[in-house]
């Protein structure tokens, strides 16, 4: 196993209503950053056989809200491979959204999906030399 530029993982997560933190069912940005951490962990396992450690974010941009009832797709792509570090580009898109005005369980698939958060970060894989 060796990490390569372009290695990618994609995860999807339903945003439970217990995660609503603000009025209108809005979810705080830390929720999506935790999803990025989960995607980075899977990426490190798949490419280097280790969970890795998240070292830093170089940039985080919030483009659109994430709400309770959404389905969020998170992607993590390696864009730089160092001796022990990996640069990772993240995106979180809302692929499904609840529509409470239509009914308590109504929802729709968004076509196209809505970019909610993008980020760049660095992970370090211990034990690599």
N, C-alpha and C positions, 0 to 999 in steps of 0.2 A: 504494500500500500504506500503510495506516495501522492501527495496533493499536487494538482495541476491547475493552472489557470483555466477557468471555465467549469470546474467541478461545481455541481449545483445540487441543492435539495429544495424541495417544496413541501410545505406543511399547510394543512387547513385546520381551522378551529372555529367552532361555534362560540359566539360571545354570549355567555349566560347572563341573564338579567341581574344576577348578583354582582356583576362587575360594573354596573351603572354607578357612576360616581357623582355625576352632575345632572342638573335638570335636563329634561328632554331625552333621558336615557343615554347621555354621553358617557363614554368610557375614558379614563385618564390615559395620557400618553405612555405612562410607565407600563401599562398592560401590553402594549405593542412591543416595547423594548424587551419585556420578558419573553415574548414570542420570538424576537430576534435571537435572544440568548439560547432558546431551545433549538432553533434552526442551526445556529453556530455549533452547538454541541453535537447534533446529528452529523453535520458536515465534517467536523473533526474526527468523529468516530469512523465515518465512512472513508475518509481520505488518509488518516494517520493512525487509526486504531487506538485513539485516546480521546477522552472528552474535551481536552484542551481547556484553556482558561481565557476568558474574555479580558483583554488588556485595556482597550479604550474604544471610544467612538471619536471619529474625526469630524463627523458631521451628522446631524439629525434634522430632518425637515418634515414638519407636519403639514400635509397638503389638504386633507379633508377629514371630517370627524369619523370616528368609529362609534357605533351605537350598540346598545344591548339588542340582541336578536340578529346581529350581522353574522355572516360567515366571512372570515378573513383568511386570505391566502398569503402566506409569507414565503418569500424566496430568499435564499442565501447563495451567493455565487463568489467563488474565489477569484480575485482579480490580481493578486500578487502572492508569490511564494518566496519566502525567505528561508534561511536555514532552520529557524524554529518558529517563525511567525508567518501568519497568513493574513493578507488583506481581504476583507469580505464586503461585498455590496449587498445591501438588504432592501427589499421592497415588501410592503404590506398593502394588499389591495382588498377592497370589499367586493366580494363576488356575489353575495346574496344579502338582501336587506329586508327586515320585517316591515310590514305595512299595517300598523295597528288601526289606521283609519278605515281599512277594509274589513277588519275583524281581528279578534285577539290572537289568532294564530296565522294570519295571512302574511305571506312573504313573496318576494320575487327574486329571480335571478337577474343580476345586473349585466347588461350587454351594451356597451363594454363595462368591465369592472372599473371601480373608482380607486385610483391611487390614493391611499390614506397617509402613508409614512414611507420615507426613504432614508437610508442611512449608509454610512461607511464606517467600518470598524476594523480592529486588529485583534486576532486571537493568537495565543501562544500555545504551542504544544510541548509540554515538559518532556524531557527525556530524549528529544531529538538533538542531534549534534551536527 
